[in-house]
Amino acid sequence: MLLAGSSVLALAVVPASASTTGTVVVPPGVSAGVAVFDRQTGQFTESLNPNLQFRSASVVKLLLALDYLWNRGPTYEMPAADRSRLEVMLRRSDDAAASYYWDQLGRSAIIDRMVPRLGLTNTAGPPATHPGFWGYAAFTAADTVRIYRYLLDQAPAPVRTFVMGNLHQATRYGTDGFDQYFGIPSVFEPPFAIKQGWSGFPSANGVAGVDLVKEALHTTGTLGPNDRTIVAVYTLHPDSTPYGKAYTDVTRLTRTLTVPGAVKSPGTWFTTTGSGVRVRSAPNTTSTVIGTLPTTADVLVTCQKKGQLVTDPPHTSDWWAYLPKYRGYVTNIYISTGTPKLPNTPDC
């Protein structure tokens, strides 16, 4: 998989100001950096603090994969162990695989190599005080667009197919159990490819420079036919913010974006209540558990169906909401409408 000798892309200029060029609405208390790039027109449809640095969390795994593949040669056969590690790192955001390549490839030297290769302008390795923390590398929304543009428009076909193919197969849950379908996959219909990032749940210790204290949650990837539009959303949340709230705030921000070629999923958004709420394959408590909702997160509902009567005082209901993103049902008693049957929601 030959990557050497590639020239840096001629990139559209990213507006450097803090003002938005589109419709971005940032929830209160959230700091955000946003860039949305339409590859068909060569224009940005959204830009908010595009050059503001955030700790990368798992988005840096894109550079780990590219650095591994660089200079391997056109006839390189990837060993089965590396293929397996890279696949689980890209699809399920596996941290053990990332730590393996971070150490094997030289830690911050990876960032030092990839910055000039891809023409990145505001990307840096982790602070000198935290050399082993790959997730503390500094990334921006604008540089993330550059990484995806390289992958889509310049990388050799085998590299593009391998990396993007795995991002198109990203699983709902990471290997650490976190639900990584916030933001892009919560809001839009397929096709999409994602590389998400989360850090600080619970909070990490901070040092000077890039914020290492506030909870970080990032949604990045591509949307639409032929990966038409690149989306990069970086966010920081007040320290001790619960994961469910951060999940909801990132998703709400993503819902306001103008993304050419993408189709928003139909349905009505509701906020859930309770902790550890289970999504089931049928509207009863004996059916298979498909997943667990983040605490008090927004969910998309397309319809509701009568099923088993469930009681959790003071609430009782025999109606169950269908969540298309989970392909399953959750009892209405954990959806915060205060009514047994959801308003303005059709029957299934």
VOPAGU-2260 file (C-alpha; in pm, 1 decimal, decimal comma):
REM VOPAGU-2260
SITE   aa  ch    i         X         Y         Z
SITE  MET   A    0       0,0       0,0       0,0
SITE  LEU   A    1     214,0     285,6    -125,2
SITE  LEU   A    2     172,4     624,8      35,6
SITE  ALA   A    3     517,0     776,5     -11,1
SITE  GLY   A    4     581,8    1061,8    -249,3
SITE  SER   A    5     229,5    1200,2    -241,8
SITE  SER   A    6     204,2    1576,6    -268,4
SITE  VAL   A    7      -2,6    1777,3     -25,2
SITE  LEU   A    8    -352,0    1865,7    -142,8
SITE  ALA   A    9    -432,1    2217,3    -249,7
SITE  LEU   A   10    -691,2    2294,8      13,1
SITE  ALA   A   11    -971,6    2544,8      22,4
SITE  VAL   A   12    -904,9    2819,8     274,0
SITE  VAL   A   13   -1081,7    2761,0     604,7
SITE  PRO   A   14   -1224,1    3079,4     759,0
SITE  ALA   A   15   -1020,2    3151,0    1070,0
SITE  SER   A   16   -1273,3    3360,2    1260,1
SITE  ALA   A   17   -1492,8    3235,6    1544,3
SITE  SER   A   18   -1813,9    3326,7    1362,6
SITE  THR   A   19   -2014,3    3064,9    1178,8
SITE  THR   A   20   -2060,1    3068,4     802,9
SITE  GLY   A   21   -2380,8    2867,5     827,7
SITE  THR   A   22   -2639,6    2758,5    1081,5
SITE  VAL   A   23   -2441,3    2605,5    1369,3
SITE  VAL   A   24   -2617,2    2627,7    1705,3
SITE  VAL   A   25   -2392,1    2543,7    2000,4
SITE  PRO   A   26   -2568,1    2431,8    2321,7
SITE  PRO   A   27   -2506,0    2649,6    2630,4
SITE  GLY   A   28   -2183,2    2577,3    2814,7
SITE  VAL   A   29   -2027,5    2388,7    2522,4
SITE  SER   A   30   -1710,2    2497,9    2340,7
SITE  ALA   A   31   -1705,2    2384,9    1978,3
SITE  GLY   A   32   -1490,1    2376,6    1667,2
SITE  VAL   A   33   -1675,2    2287,0    1347,2
SITE  ALA   A   34   -1587,8    2243,9     980,3
SITE  VAL   A   35   -1816,4    2097,0     712,3
SITE  PHE   A   36   -1667,2    2064,4     364,4
SITE  ASP   A   37   -1859,2    1978,8      45,9
SITE  ARG   A   38   -1619,6    1791,0    -181,1
SITE  GLN   A   39   -1850,7    1837,2    -479,9
SITE  THR   A   40   -1840,6    2217,5    -473,0
SITE  GLY   A   41   -1507,4    2257,4    -293,4
SITE  GLN   A   42   -1670,8    2488,3     -38,4
SITE  PHE   A   43   -1724,0    2493,1     335,8
SITE  THR   A   44   -2090,8    2502,0     435,2
SITE  GLU   A   45   -2013,2    2543,0     805,4
SITE  SER   A   46   -1713,2    2687,0     986,5
SITE  LEU   A   47   -1698,4    2770,3    1354,9
SITE  ASN   A   48   -1364,5    2804,9    1534,7
SITE  PRO   A   49   -1210,3    2571,4    1273,1
SITE  ASN   A   50    -852,5    2629,7    1392,9
SITE  LEU   A   51    -921,6    2598,6    1765,4
SITE  GLN   A   52    -721,3    2311,3    1914,5
SITE  PHE   A   53    -887,8    2031,4    2110,2
SITE  ARG   A   54    -737,3    1716,7    2253,2
SITE  SER   A   55    -797,8    1464,0    1980,7
SITE  ALA   A   56    -916,0    1168,7    2187,3
SITE  SER   A   57    -963,1     876,8    1946,0
SITE  VAL   A   58    -965,6    1084,1    1626,8
SITE  VAL   A   59    -583,5    1058,5    1632,6
SITE  LYS   A   60    -628,1     691,8    1538,8
SITE  LEU   A   61    -667,7     811,8    1178,8
SITE  LEU   A   62    -305,7     927,9    1183,3
SITE  LEU   A   63    -187,3     609,0    1352,2
SITE  ALA   A   64    -337,1     404,3    1069,1
SITE  LEU   A   65    -197,5     630,0     796,9
SITE  ASP   A   66     149,0     638,3     949,5
SITE  TYR   A   67     155,8     258,8     968,3
SITE  LEU   A   68      57,7     232,1     600,7
SITE  TRP   A   69     301,9     497,4     479,9
SITE  ASN   A   70     591,2     366,1     262,7
SITE  ARG   A   71     477,8       4,9     285,8
SITE  GLY   A   72     502,3     -36,7     -90,7
SITE  PRO   A   73     249,1    -135,8    -360,5
SITE  THR   A   74     288,6    -511,1    -300,4
SITE  TYR   A   75     281,4    -498,1      78,6
SITE  GLU   A   76      79,6    -777,3     237,5
SITE  MET   A   77     -48,5    -670,7     576,3
SITE  PRO   A   78      15,9    -932,4     846,0
SITE  ALA   A   79    -302,3   -1079,7     989,0
SITE  ALA   A   80    -224,2    -948,0    1337,5
SITE  ASP   A   81    -185,4    -590,3    1211,3
SITE  ARG   A   82    -497,0    -612,4     998,1
SITE  SER   A   83    -696,6    -730,5    1298,5
SITE  ARG   A   84    -557,3    -458,2    1526,5
SITE  LEU   A   85    -615,5    -181,3    1273,8
SITE  GLU   A   86    -968,9    -298,2    1198,2
SITE  VAL   A   87   -1074,1    -303,1    1563,0
SITE  MET   A   88    -900,7      33,2    1617,8
SITE  LEU   A   89   -1092,1     197,8    1333,8
SITE  ARG   A   90   -1428,2      22,7    1370,3
SITE  ARG   A   91   -1455,4      -9,7    1748,8
SITE  SER   A   92   -1209,3     262,6    1853,4
SITE  ASP   A   93    -998,6      11,6    2044,5
SITE  ASP   A   94    -754,2     183,2    2279,9
SITE  ALA   A   95    -520,6    -114,3    2325,1
SITE  ALA   A   96    -455,1    -123,7    1950,7
SITE  ALA   A   97    -390,5     250,8    1946,2
SITE  SER   A   98    -145,2     222,0    2236,4
SITE  TYR   A   99      34,3     -58,9    2055,2
SITE  TYR   A  100      92,5     152,1    1740,7
SITE  TRP   A  101     169,1     466,3    1942,0
SITE  ASP   A  102     458,9     285,1    2108,5
SITE  GLN   A  103     569,2      81,5    1805,1
SITE  LEU   A  104     577,3     379,3    1567,1
SITE  GLY   A  105     754,8     627,6    1791,9
SITE  ARG   A  106     484,6     813,1    1985,0
SITE  SER   A  107     491,6    1186,5    1901,9
SITE  ALA   A  108     720,3    1117,0    1606,9
SITE  ILE   A  109     403,8     989,6    1435,1
SITE  ILE   A  110     249,2    1335,2    1458,8
SITE  ASP   A  111     574,5    1500,1    1352,7
SITE  ARG   A  112     580,3    1287,0    1036,0
SITE  MET   A  113     213,8    1320,5     947,0
SITE  VAL   A  114     190,6    1699,5     985,5
SITE  PRO   A  115     407,0    1781,5     678,6
SITE  ARG   A  116     285,4    1477,7     484,0
SITE  LEU   A  117     -76,4    1595,4     498,7
SITE  GLY   A  118     -16,4    1970,9     519,6
SITE  LEU   A  119    -168,0    2001,7     866,3
SITE  THR   A  120    -135,5    2345,3    1021,8
SITE  ASN   A  121    -253,6    2322,1    1383,6
SITE  THR   A  122    -193,2    1959,8    1480,5
SITE  ALA   A  123      60,3    1874,5    1750,9
SITE  GLY   A  124     163,9    1584,5    1971,0
SITE  PRO   A  125      62,0    1552,6    2335,4
SITE  PRO   A  126     226,5    1776,6    2598,3
SITE  ALA   A  127     579,5    1679,0    2701,5
SITE  THR   A  128     439,2    1597,1    3044,5
SITE  HIS   A  129     215,8    1326,7    2893,4
SITE  PRO   A  130     421,0    1160,7    2616,0
SITE  GLY   A  131     236,2     828,5    2632,0
SITE  PHE   A  132    -111,4     979,8    2602,1
SITE  TRP   A  133    -192,3     960,7    2229,5
SITE  GLY   A  134    -541,6    1099,6    2293,3
SITE  TYR   A  135    -386,9    1423,4    2419,0
SITE  ALA   A  136    -257,6    1515,0    2072,8
SITE  ALA   A  137    -395,3    1852,0    1961,1
SITE  PHE   A  138    -633,5    1848,7    1663,9
SITE  THR   A  139    -858,6    2104,8    1494,4
SITE  ALA   A  140   -1171,9    2074,4    1283,9
SITE  ALA   A  141    -990,2    2225,9     984,5
SITE  ASP   A  142    -701,1    1979,5    1002,9
SITE  THR   A  143    -946,2    1691,6    1038,5
SITE  VAL   A  144   -1103,3    1795,1     708,0
SITE  ARG   A  145    -753,8    1787,6     557,1
SITE  ILE   A  146    -699,7    1432,2     684,6
SITE  TYR   A  147   -1023,1    1309,4     528,1
SITE  ARG   A  148    -952,7    1495,6     204,6
SITE  TYR   A  149    -619,1    1320,2     181,1
SITE  LEU   A  150    -783,2     983,6     238,2
SITE  LEU   A  151   -1057,5    1045,6     -17,6
SITE  ASP   A  152    -879,8    1244,5    -287,9
SITE  GLN   A  153    -513,4    1150,0    -279,7
SITE  ALA   A  154    -436,8     831,4     -90,0
SITE  PRO   A  155    -367,2     521,7    -301,2
SITE  ALA   A  156    -683,9     321,1    -362,5
SITE  PRO   A  157    -588,3      28,0    -134,1
SITE  VAL   A  158    -530,0     266,9     156,3
SITE  ARG   A  159    -851,6     456,2      93,9
SITE  THR   A  160   -1047,4     132,0      64,9
SITE  PHE   A  161    -901,4     -12,5     384,3
SITE  VAL   A  162    -934,2     293,9     608,4
SITE  MET   A  163   -1264,2     430,6     478,9
SITE  GLY   A  164   -1408,9      80,3     449,1
SITE  ASN   A  165   -1353,0      25,1     819,3
SITE  LEU   A  166   -1492,0     367,5     911,3
SITE  HIS   A  167   -1806,0     282,8     713,3
SITE  GLN   A  168   -1839,7     -26,2     934,6
SITE  ALA   A  169   -1798,1     149,9    1269,3
SITE  THR   A  170   -1993,6     -32,6    1539,2
SITE  ARG   A  171   -2242,1     128,5    1776,3
SITE  TYR   A  172   -2035,1      36,7    2082,1
SITE  GLY   A  173   -1661,7      77,6    2121,8
SITE  THR   A  174   -1453,1    -193,3    2285,3
SITE  ASP   A  175   -1474,5      10,3    2608,4
SITE  GLY   A  176   -1855,1     -14,1    2600,3
SITE  PHE   A  177   -1920,4     350,5    2509,8
SITE  ASP   A  178   -2202,4     416,9    2264,2
SITE  GLN   A  179   -2021,9     591,1    1976,1
SITE  TYR   A  180   -2329,2     663,2    1766,3
SITE  PHE   A  181   -2368,2    1023,1    1883,8
SITE  GLY   A  182   -2359,6    1313,5    1639,5
SITE  ILE   A  183   -2333,5    1203,3    1276,0
SITE  PRO   A  184   -2485,1     852,6    1304,2
SITE  SER   A  185   -2763,8     971,2    1538,3
SITE  VAL   A  186   -2879,7    1243,6    1301,3
SITE  PHE   A  187   -2827,7    1113,8     947,9
SITE  GLU   A  188   -2920,2     816,3     733,4
SITE  PRO   A  189   -2647,0     597,0     584,5
SITE  PRO   A  190   -2417,3     605,2     403,1
SITE  PHE   A  191   -2182,5     753,4     656,5
SITE  ALA   A  192   -1833,2     683,7     783,8
SITE  ILE   A  193   -1726,8     790,8    1132,0
SITE  LYS   A  194   -1427,9     826,8    1358,5
SITE  GLN   A  195   -1553,8     946,3    1693,2
SITE  GLY   A  196   -1363,6    1062,6    1998,3
SITE  TRP   A  197   -1440,2    1077,0    2370,2
SITE  SER   A  198   -1221,8    1164,2    2666,6
SITE  GLY   A  199   -1268,3    1267,1    3028,1
SITE  PHE   A  200   -1561,2    1049,5    3133,0
SITE  PRO   A  201   -1470,5    1074,2    3423,2
SITE  SER   A  202   -1243,7    1378,4    3409,3
SITE  ALA   A  203    -872,4    1359,4    3331,1
SITE  ASN   A  204    -603,6    1567,5    3496,8
SITE  GLY   A  205    -519,1    1892,7    3323,6
SITE  VAL   A  206    -196,7    2064,9    3221,2
SITE  ALA   A  207    -120,2    2393,6    3052,1
SITE  GLY   A  208    -201,7    2414,3    2680,4
SITE  VAL   A  209    -475,2    2210,3    2517,8
SITE  ASP   A  210    -759,8    2155,0    2764,8
SITE  LEU   A  211    -721,1    1813,5    2927,5
SITE  VAL   A  212    -982,4    1863,0    3200,3
SITE  LYS   A  213   -1320,1    1928,5    3042,2
SITE  GLU   A  214   -1508,3    1635,1    2894,2
SITE  ALA   A  215   -1434,1    1602,7    2521,5
SITE  LEU   A  216   -1671,6    1449,0    2267,9
SITE  HIS   A  217   -1605,6    1464,7    1892,9
SITE  THR   A  218   -1794,6    1339,8    1588,5
SITE  THR   A  219   -1607,5    1328,4    1257,1
SITE  GLY   A  220   -1651,8    1151,0     926,3
SITE  THR   A  221   -1820,3    1164,0     588,3
SITE  LEU   A  222   -2179,1    1168,7     466,3
SITE  GLY   A  223   -2367,8    1118,8     144,1
SITE  PRO   A  224   -2303,6     920,2    -174,2
SITE  ASN   A  225   -1931,9     875,7    -249,0
SITE  ASP   A  226   -1842,6    1040,0      83,7
SITE  ARG   A  227   -1953,0    1372,6     -57,9
SITE  THR   A  228   -1931,3    1585,8     257,3
SITE  ILE   A  229   -1672,7    1581,6     535,2
SITE  VAL   A  230   -1791,7    1674,1     884,2
SITE  ALA   A  231   -1569,3    1755,1    1181,7
SITE  VAL   A  232   -1725,8    1858,0    1512,3
SITE  TYR   A  233   -1506,6    1897,3    1822,8
SITE  THR   A  234   -1661,9    1981,3    2159,5
SITE  LEU   A  235   -1564,1    2042,2    2521,0
SITE  HIS   A  236   -1815,4    2025,9    2805,5
SITE  PRO   A  237   -1800,5    2159,6    3161,5
SITE  ASP   A  238   -1603,1    1934,5    3393,5
SITE  SER   A  239   -1811,9    1649,1    3540,2
SITE  THR   A  240   -2070,3    1667,8    3259,2
SITE  PRO   A  241   -2247,3    1328,7    3241,0
SITE  TYR   A  242   -2187,6    1131,8    2923,1
SITE  GLY   A  243   -2557,7    1131,4    2833,7
SITE  LYS   A  244   -2575,3    1511,0    2841,5
SITE  ALA   A  245   -2261,1    1551,1    2631,9
SITE  TYR   A  246   -2396,3    1286,5    2389,9
SITE  THR   A  247   -2718,9    1485,3    2356,5
SITE  ASP   A  248   -2548,0    1823,8    2319,2
SITE  VAL   A  249   -2317,8    1701,4    2040,2
SITE  THR   A  250   -2614,2    1544,3    1863,3
SITE  ARG   A  251   -2820,3    1860,8    1897,5
SITE  LEU   A  252   -2535,3    2066,0    1750,9
SITE  THR   A  253   -2499,2    1819,1    1462,8
SITE  ARG   A  254   -2871,2    1847,0    1388,6
SITE  THR   A  255   -2821,2    2216,4    1302,6
SITE  LEU   A  256   -2550,8    2158,7    1040,6
SITE  THR   A  257   -2592,4    2211,3     666,0
SITE  VAL   A  258   -2452,1    1889,9     514,0
SITE  PRO   A  259   -2490,8    1862,6     133,2
SITE  GLY   A  260   -2581,0    1517,0       8,9
SITE  ALA   A  261   -2680,4    1391,1     354,2
SITE  VAL   A  262   -3033,3    1287,8     453,0
SITE  LYS   A  263   -3156,4    1345,0     806,6
SITE  SER   A  264   -3328,1    1045,5     960,3
SITE  PRO   A  265   -3707,3    1086,7     993,4
SITE  GLY   A  266   -3885,0    1083,3    1328,1
SITE  THR   A  267   -3940,1    1292,9    1639,5
SITE  TRP   A  268   -3674,3    1367,0    1900,1
SITE  PHE   A  269   -3753,3    1293,0    2264,6
SITE  THR   A  270   -3543,1    1312,7    2580,0
SITE  THR   A  271   -3521,0     997,8    2790,2
SITE  THR   A  272   -3513,0     960,8    3167,5
SITE  GLY   A  273   -3353,5     707,2    3395,5
SITE  SER   A  274   -3020,3     527,5    3389,2
SITE  GLY   A  275   -2935,4     204,2    3210,4
SITE  VAL   A  276   -3258,1     203,6    3009,4
SITE  ARG   A  277   -3261,2    -103,0    2784,8
SITE  VAL   A  278   -3363,0    -112,1    2420,4
SITE  ARG   A  279   -3533,7    -440,7    2330,2
SITE  SER   A  280   -3610,4    -627,5    2010,2
SITE  ALA   A  281   -3985,9    -634,6    2086,4
SITE  PRO   A  282   -4221,1    -428,3    2309,1
SITE  ASN   A  283   -4182,5    -645,1    2618,8
SITE  THR   A  284   -3927,3    -711,9    2892,1
SITE  THR   A  285   -3861,9   -1073,1    2791,2
SITE  SER   A  286   -3729,2    -992,0    2443,8
SITE  THR   A  287   -3361,9    -959,0    2354,4
SITE  VAL   A  288   -3172,7    -655,4    2486,7
SITE  ILE   A  289   -3025,7    -473,6    2185,4
SITE  GLY   A  290   -2853,5    -194,1    2370,6
SITE  THR   A  291   -2858,3      48,1    2662,3
SITE  LEU   A  292   -2934,0     418,2    2634,2
SITE  PRO   A  293   -2695,4     682,1    2766,8
SITE  THR   A  294   -2851,8     844,2    3072,7
SITE  THR   A  295   -3102,7    1118,6    2980,6
SITE  ALA   A  296   -3009,2    1124,4    2613,0
SITE  ASP   A  297   -3214,6    1245,3    2316,1
SITE  VAL   A  298   -3348,0     963,1    2098,5
SITE  LEU   A  299   -3523,3     958,4    1762,7
SITE  VAL   A  300   -3868,1     791,0    1761,7
SITE  THR   A  301   -4059,7     699,9    1445,8
SITE  CYS   A  302   -4366,1     527,3    1595,3
SITE  GLN   A  303   -4504,1     355,2    1905,4
SITE  LYS   A  304   -4657,9      16,3    1965,5
SITE  LYS   A  305   -4873,9    -139,5    2235,9
SITE  GLY   A  306   -4700,3    -412,7    2430,0
SITE  GLN   A  307   -4631,2    -525,2    2784,5
SITE  LEU   A  308   -4756,6    -303,6    3066,9
SITE  VAL   A  309   -4459,6    -163,8    3257,5
SITE  THR   A  310   -4472,7      23,2    3587,0
SITE  ASP   A  311   -4207,1     232,2    3756,9
SITE  PRO   A  312   -4394,2     455,2    4005,1
SITE  PRO   A  313   -4535,6     702,3    3943,7
SITE  HIS   A  314   -4534,6     604,4    3572,4
SITE  THR   A  315   -4723,4     323,4    3401,9
SITE  SER   A  316   -4762,6     251,7    3029,2
SITE  ASP   A  317   -4819,8     -34,2    2789,3
SITE  TRP   A  318   -4687,0     171,2    2495,3
SITE  TRP   A  319   -4335,7     129,3    2362,0
SITE  ALA   A  320   -4142,9     371,1    2139,8
SITE  TYR   A  321   -3961,8     238,5    1834,2
SITE  LEU   A  322   -3608,0     376,2    1799,6
SITE  PRO   A  323   -3493,9     328,2    1437,7
SITE  LYS   A  324   -3129,7     398,4    1519,6
SITE  TYR   A  325   -3129,3     101,0    1757,5
SITE  ARG   A  326   -3385,8    -102,1    1561,9
SITE  GLY   A  327   -3564,6    -172,0    1885,9
SITE  TYR   A  328   -3816,9     -57,1    2146,3
SITE  VAL   A  329   -3802,2     122,8    2478,0
SITE  THR   A  330   -4095,1     156,5    2718,5
SITE  ASN   A  331   -4259,6     498,9    2712,2
SITE  ILE   A  332   -4228,1     536,3    3089,6
SITE  TYR   A  333   -3865,3     636,9    3035,9
SITE  ILE   A  334   -3944,2     904,6    2777,5
SITE  SER   A  335   -3999,3    1241,2    2942,9
SITE  THR   A  336   -4337,5    1344,4    2807,8
SITE  GLY   A  337   -4531,3    1268,1    3125,8
SITE  THR   A  338   -4790,2    1073,7    2927,3
SITE  PRO   A  339   -4834,7     696,2    2872,5
SITE  LYS   A  340   -4862,6     751,2    2496,4
SITE  LEU   A  341   -4627,7     985,2    2310,4
SITE  PRO   A  342   -4792,5    1293,9    2156,0
SITE  ASN   A  343   -4780,1    1349,4    1779,5
SITE  THR   A  344   -4628,7    1005,5    1721,2
SITE  PRO   A  345   -4802,4     749,4    1498,4
SITE  ASP   A  346   -4873,2     390,3    1591,9
SITE  CYS   A  347   -4643,2     129,3    1443,9
